[in-house]
Amino acid sequence: MGKWNVAVLYDRWEEPETEGASAAATDKAPLTRTLDKKEVEDEVAETLIKLGHDATLHVLDGSIKSLHAIAKMEYDLIFNLAESFGGNDMADYCIAAYLELLDKRFTGSGSHGLLFGQDKAAAKKILEFHGIHTPVFARSFRGRLDFSHDLEFPVIVKPAREDGSIGIEFASVVTSIRELMERIDWLHSNFDSPVLIEEFVEGREMYVGVIGNEHPEALPVIELDLSKLPEGTPRIAGAEVKWGKGTRAYRDTKSAIAEGLPEETVTLLQQTAIAVFQALELRDYARIDMRLRPDGRVAVIEANPNPWLASKAEFAMAARKAGRTYPQLVEEILDLAMARYA
């Protein structure tokens, strides 16, 4: 372990004014992610300094100037926490591609892995090729059906190129053609993205973190408990659950180490997560979101390259259960990235 000069790269954007969480289930603007008082970039930078490294924060504020500044950086490594550019949540793979073009060393997945994380339809096709079970789906964009399996209601309708549950709300689960058309129209009005129409899988919401490269390790299984959502509400990790602060949906859904799982089920979830990590050519660390069906089958919902790295988030929670402190986790991610460039 050496002492490194690290730039912690993160993004900021102007948050649009909203009329509260209740707007999410109507025809109003989508509910979007919000900022905490203590952001993950501060935690990572402070942790790196405590570990003996030099750490400097660099913000991507949506300006060309902030991009040009990266080209002039002289750091051993960029700790890449950027998730958007100028409010565009689909730009994370472009940022990674820019770093690659500049021949900068950085943590986490490369541009192609981040692109597969964004483009859920493309990722699902790759997973199908590798024999990894994922819900059947159709893909549509402004009236054109680009790809389709046979689907039966209920289905869940979401943007094909967003993350963080943006565009996925309780109204996303539909049971009729009319509801389907209304939801597609709402998504096309709010997102410049194809629409993914996917089999709605009943079951438990499971997250498995993966860390490593040549020999990736699956972390303990985390479950997002959706059982306390209001009666009649679809059991999904929608934007109301993740970003609707002050609402019952946000307050009553908690992530914790999964309990009561047979050993063979834990093994299946972890092996599936590693298979997804490798099939999509992810790097360093990722989180794989899955549904555990009542019959014990696993359905992969999506992959999350460079998942939220706050000390209170699911990935760090799983790492602690596996015996890693938060500083050890940050150090391991840094070391994995540096080893790739050695």
C-alpha positions as MATLAB code, in Angstrom:
seq = 'MGKWNVAVLYDRWEEPETEGASAAATDKAPLTRTLDKKEVEDEVAETLIKLGHDATLHVLDGSIKSLHAIAKMEYDLIFNLAESFGGNDMADYCIAAYLELLDKRFTGSGSHGLLFGQDKAAAKKILEFHGIHTPVFARSFRGRLDFSHDLEFPVIVKPAREDGSIGIEFASVVTSIRELMERIDWLHSNFDSPVLIEEFVEGREMYVGVIGNEHPEALPVIELDLSKLPEGTPRIAGAEVKWGKGTRAYRDTKSAIAEGLPEETVTLLQQTAIAVFQALELRDYARIDMRLRPDGRVAVIEANPNPWLASKAEFAMAARKAGRTYPQLVEEILDLAMARYA';
ca = [
       0.000    0.000    0.000;
       1.463    3.327   -1.064;
       0.532    6.902   -0.440;
      -1.382    8.299   -3.406;
      -2.454   11.708   -4.615;
      -6.169   11.243   -5.333;
      -8.801   13.502   -6.909;
     -12.335   12.709   -5.715;
     -14.585   13.487   -8.690;
     -18.257   14.222   -8.063;
     -21.147   16.104   -9.662;
     -23.579   18.821   -8.645;
     -26.675   20.141  -10.357;
     -29.452   22.627   -9.721;
     -32.424   20.832   -8.211;
     -35.774   21.687   -9.844;
     -38.529   22.995   -7.611;
     -41.214   20.390   -6.931;
     -44.597   20.372   -5.226;
     -43.684   17.528   -2.896;
     -43.620   13.770   -3.026;
     -47.335   13.533   -3.879;
     -46.531   14.829   -7.342;
     -44.748   11.578   -8.124;
     -47.914    9.530   -8.603;
     -49.646   12.073  -10.833;
     -48.940   13.659  -14.187;
     -46.563   16.158  -12.578;
     -42.774   16.118  -12.707;
     -40.988   12.930  -11.659;
     -39.547   12.584   -8.183;
     -35.744   12.817   -8.402;
     -32.795   12.155   -6.145;
     -31.964   14.685   -3.443;
     -28.720   15.659   -1.756;
     -27.857   14.848    1.839;
     -26.151   17.359    4.110;
     -23.036   15.203    4.258;
     -22.369   13.859    0.809;
     -20.461   10.741   -0.152;
     -17.585   12.685   -1.740;
     -16.816   14.293    1.636;
     -16.836   10.899    3.360;
     -14.557    9.346    0.759;
     -12.118   12.285    0.756;
     -11.974   12.426    4.562;
     -11.425    8.671    4.703;
      -8.603    8.801    2.153;
      -6.879   11.518    4.165;
      -7.216    9.464    7.360;
      -5.651    6.553    5.476;
      -2.617    8.713    4.717;
      -3.385    9.718    1.133;
      -3.655   13.230   -0.307;
      -7.260   13.806   -1.447;
      -8.700   16.774   -3.327;
     -12.340   17.298   -4.262;
     -13.168   18.207   -7.867;
     -16.724   19.029   -8.868;
     -18.280   18.561  -12.297;
     -20.784   21.408  -12.282;
     -22.042   20.978  -15.832;
     -19.641   23.534  -17.298;
     -17.056   22.902  -19.999;
     -14.562   24.572  -17.686;
     -14.969   21.825  -15.092;
     -14.322   19.227  -17.807;
     -11.245   21.034  -19.107;
      -9.867   21.159  -15.565;
      -9.771   17.344  -15.494;
      -7.457   17.324  -18.507;
      -4.965   19.421  -16.546;
      -5.090   17.246  -13.434;
      -1.904   15.579  -12.241;
      -3.077   12.902   -9.832;
      -2.168    9.267   -9.286;
      -5.835    8.297   -9.450;
      -9.316    9.764   -9.812;
     -11.869    8.342   -7.383;
     -14.862    8.541   -9.693;
     -18.121    9.300   -7.865;
     -19.673   11.312  -10.720;
     -23.216   10.208  -11.609;
     -24.357   12.979  -13.915;
     -23.270   16.038  -15.869;
     -25.283   19.222  -15.782;
     -28.259   17.311  -14.389;
     -28.106   14.646  -17.096;
     -28.233   11.385  -15.132;
     -27.430    9.386  -18.276;
     -23.989   10.986  -18.698;
     -21.993    8.879  -16.238;
     -20.622    6.636  -18.990;
     -19.663    9.721  -21.010;
     -17.619   11.004  -18.068;
     -15.814    7.665  -17.855;
     -15.210    7.732  -21.623;
     -13.730   11.227  -21.265;
     -11.382    9.979  -18.552;
     -10.398    7.073  -20.786;
      -9.758    9.437  -23.694;
      -7.487   11.503  -21.455;
      -5.742    8.309  -20.293;
      -6.593    9.070  -16.675;
      -6.633    6.333  -14.066;
      -9.927    6.097  -12.196;
     -11.883    3.831   -9.872;
     -14.905    1.783  -10.834;
     -16.334    0.588  -14.099;
     -15.239    1.866  -17.476;
     -17.504    3.532  -20.001;
     -18.896    0.303  -21.442;
     -19.782   -1.130  -18.030;
     -21.507    2.113  -17.047;
     -23.366    2.146  -20.366;
     -24.717   -1.348  -19.710;
     -25.741   -0.174  -16.261;
     -27.706    2.654  -17.877;
     -29.163    0.784  -20.862;
     -31.252   -1.843  -19.114;
     -32.535   -3.410  -22.350;
     -29.026   -3.912  -23.757;
     -27.859   -5.352  -20.443;
     -30.788   -7.784  -20.337;
     -29.946   -9.075  -23.822;
     -26.371   -9.755  -22.706;
     -27.591  -11.524  -19.579;
     -29.950  -13.674  -21.642;
     -27.031  -14.644  -23.893;
     -25.121  -15.813  -20.812;
     -28.095  -17.791  -19.531;
     -28.766  -15.474  -16.586;
     -32.466  -15.199  -15.777;
     -34.006  -11.746  -16.111;
     -37.702  -10.799  -16.424;
     -39.107  -10.928  -19.952;
     -39.482   -7.483  -21.478;
     -40.328   -5.264  -24.415;
     -38.641   -2.043  -25.497;
     -40.485    0.846  -27.111;
     -39.652    4.410  -28.120;
     -42.242    6.961  -29.226;
     -44.650    4.457  -30.708;
     -42.079    2.096  -32.185;
     -41.638   -1.376  -30.746;
     -37.916   -2.105  -31.082;
     -37.772   -5.395  -29.201;
     -40.420   -7.564  -27.613;
     -41.132  -10.769  -25.756;
     -44.654  -11.998  -25.076;
     -45.814  -10.217  -21.934;
     -48.757  -10.631  -19.615;
     -50.123   -8.107  -17.105;
     -49.126   -6.896  -14.613;
     -46.024   -5.242  -16.045;
     -43.727   -2.524  -14.776;
     -42.991    0.404  -17.102;
     -39.787    2.414  -16.674;
     -37.156    4.399  -18.562;
     -34.659    2.100  -20.247;
     -31.773    4.516  -19.606;
     -32.070    5.915  -16.090;
     -30.815    4.821  -12.690;
     -31.537    5.509   -9.036;
     -35.203    4.522   -9.587;
     -35.753    7.773  -11.481;
     -38.961    7.357  -13.492;
     -39.953    4.245  -11.523;
     -42.873    5.070   -9.262;
     -45.819    3.221   -7.762;
     -47.850    4.110  -10.859;
     -45.271    2.239  -12.954;
     -46.942   -1.109  -12.241;
     -49.897   -1.362  -14.631;
     -52.584   -3.973  -15.216;
     -54.298   -2.851  -18.431;
     -53.582   -1.548  -21.922;
     -55.010    1.859  -20.980;
     -52.720    2.196  -17.944;
     -49.792    1.015  -20.042;
     -50.390    3.648  -22.739;
     -50.824    6.385  -20.136;
     -47.591    5.453  -18.412;
     -45.629    5.262  -21.656;
     -46.949    8.708  -22.599;
     -45.929   10.100  -19.185;
     -42.425    8.681  -19.524;
     -41.992   10.042  -23.047;
     -43.130   13.449  -21.795;
     -40.563   13.488  -19.006;
     -37.597   11.486  -20.289;
     -35.703   11.372  -23.566;
     -35.374    7.629  -23.283;
     -36.806    4.418  -24.690;
     -39.327    2.710  -22.421;
     -38.774   -0.699  -20.879;
     -41.952   -2.746  -20.389;
     -41.042   -5.603  -18.097;
     -42.697   -8.568  -16.437;
     -43.565   -7.554  -12.871;
     -41.914  -10.071  -10.564;
     -43.491  -10.634   -7.177;
     -40.959  -11.426   -4.500;
     -38.338  -10.100   -2.099;
     -36.030   -7.255   -3.159;
     -32.426   -8.430   -2.825;
     -29.132   -6.583   -3.355;
     -25.759   -8.289   -3.643;
     -22.563   -6.259   -3.768;
     -19.568   -7.566   -5.696;
     -16.001   -6.385   -5.147;
     -12.854   -7.391   -7.014;
     -11.670   -7.966  -10.562;
      -9.813  -11.171  -11.375;
     -11.430  -12.981   -8.455;
     -14.620  -11.026   -7.626;
     -16.190  -11.620   -4.228;
     -19.911  -11.443   -3.513;
     -20.770   -9.657   -0.284;
     -23.551  -10.716    2.130;
     -27.102  -10.358    0.816;
     -29.005   -7.165    1.641;
     -32.815   -7.036    1.572;
     -34.907   -3.924    1.082;
     -37.957   -4.665    3.214;
     -41.027   -3.492    1.316;
     -43.572   -5.284    3.497;
     -44.653   -2.125    5.348;
     -45.677   -0.169    2.263;
     -49.319    0.983    2.386;
     -51.866   -1.677    1.452;
     -52.520   -1.790   -2.279;
     -49.138   -0.238   -3.091;
     -46.909   -2.245   -5.455;
     -43.939   -3.756   -3.646;
     -41.246   -1.972   -5.660;
     -38.215    0.176   -4.808;
     -39.656    3.183   -6.607;
     -38.605    6.812   -6.424;
     -41.060    7.370   -3.565;
     -39.155    4.769   -1.514;
     -35.694    6.140   -2.357;
     -36.278    9.899   -2.573;
     -39.694   10.710   -1.058;
     -38.370   12.051    2.236;
     -41.090   12.697    4.783;
     -43.461   10.132    3.289;
     -44.583    6.828    4.788;
     -43.094    4.941    1.844;
     -39.671    6.451    2.552;
     -39.917    6.097    6.329;
     -41.161    2.500    6.505;
     -38.801    0.841    4.003;
     -35.410   -0.148    5.359;
     -32.457   -2.097    4.044;
     -30.827   -4.712    6.259;
     -28.859   -7.940    6.081;
     -31.263  -10.536    4.655;
     -32.514  -13.017    7.234;
     -34.133  -16.426    7.047;
     -32.572  -17.413    3.725;
     -31.534  -21.031    3.159;
     -27.808  -21.410    2.513;
     -28.449  -22.612   -1.027;
     -30.503  -19.480   -1.753;
     -27.721  -17.202   -0.485;
     -25.263  -19.093   -2.684;
     -27.571  -18.758   -5.706;
     -27.958  -15.009   -5.181;
     -24.218  -14.483   -4.753;
     -23.262  -16.666   -7.716;
     -25.799  -14.868   -9.888;
     -24.394  -11.489   -8.837;
     -20.855  -12.513   -9.783;
     -22.093  -13.892  -13.118;
     -23.786  -10.552  -13.906;
     -20.675   -8.609  -12.826;
     -18.527  -10.623  -15.225;
     -21.025  -10.761  -18.108;
     -21.358   -6.958  -18.164;
     -17.584   -6.493  -17.695;
     -17.952   -4.378  -14.574;
     -14.913   -3.363  -12.536;
     -13.787   -2.911   -8.937;
     -17.222   -2.829   -7.286;
     -20.904   -3.016   -8.179;
     -24.301   -3.893   -6.743;
     -26.669   -6.315   -8.455;
     -30.406   -5.901   -7.785;
     -32.525   -9.045   -7.904;
     -35.948  -10.371   -7.040;
     -36.278  -13.631   -5.151;
     -39.469  -15.265   -6.380;
     -41.660  -17.192   -3.887;
     -40.585  -20.456   -5.575;
     -36.901  -19.677   -4.918;
     -35.942  -18.610   -8.438;
     -33.832  -15.474   -8.872;
     -34.629  -12.765  -11.421;
     -31.987  -10.123  -12.124;
     -33.540   -6.651  -12.277;
     -30.477   -4.514  -12.998;
     -26.797   -3.939  -12.365;
     -25.474   -0.848  -10.602;
     -21.824   -0.105  -11.416;
     -20.194    2.281   -8.923;
     -23.068    2.043   -6.422;
     -23.666    4.717   -3.785;
     -20.626    4.524   -1.512;
     -21.852    6.380    1.565;
     -21.043    4.633    4.839;
     -24.765    4.190    5.537;
     -25.611    2.764    2.090;
     -26.316   -0.879    1.261;
     -22.906   -1.589   -0.256;
     -21.000   -0.426    2.827;
     -23.519   -2.222    5.041;
     -22.765   -5.504    3.265;
     -19.014   -4.843    3.427;
     -19.237   -4.342    7.205;
     -21.064   -7.660    7.531;
     -18.207   -9.239    5.557;
     -15.695   -7.837    8.078;
     -14.577   -4.634    6.349;
     -14.643   -1.263    8.047;
     -15.592    1.714    5.875;
     -11.944    2.880    5.603;
     -10.914   -0.650    4.605;
     -13.602   -0.666    1.903;
     -12.457    2.661    0.456;
      -8.821    1.522    0.546;
      -9.692   -1.755   -1.178;
     -11.483    0.005   -4.034;
      -8.506    2.337   -4.461;
      -6.079   -0.607   -4.450;
      -8.174   -2.565   -6.965;
      -8.122    0.372   -9.362;
      -4.396    0.992   -8.979;
      -3.683   -2.702   -9.556;
      -5.573   -2.566  -12.883;
      -3.216    0.161  -14.127;
      -0.024   -1.418  -12.773;
];
